Amino acid sequence: MSGTSGSLLDADAVIGCPHGGRVTAAGSPSGGVRIAGAAVATAAHSYVVTGCPHTVDGVPSPCVSVRWTAGSTGITVDGAPVLLDTSAAQCLTAAFVPQGPPVMQTAQRKVTVR
């Protein structure tokens, strides 16, 4: 496996949509792996967006969810790949129209897989 690195995402990560909405885990991420008490996020978790003000031609078109494409880091929790701040993701409308990647502010909890 070759050099994958990034900061782990956890339940305390501050994530937003590109328009200023807030991204949160639907329910509480659970699992056996925690960082400073917060569950490590995995591709198995669902994420919702609230408060997105985005409009298209005056019609509300808010981001409502995030779809992650977890890379093959080789690191899993309960069989699901962990999410890193370098994991590919898209914020989506209710009609699943991509509206851009989420904006992440994470604590520097580095993971490197060689």
ABEGO torsion letter per residue (X at the ends): XBGBBEBBBBAABBBBBAAGBBBBBBEBBBEABBBGGBBBBBAABBBBBBGBABBBGGBBBBBABBBBBBBBAGBBBGGBBBBBAABBBBBBBAAGBBAEBBBBBBBBBBBBBX
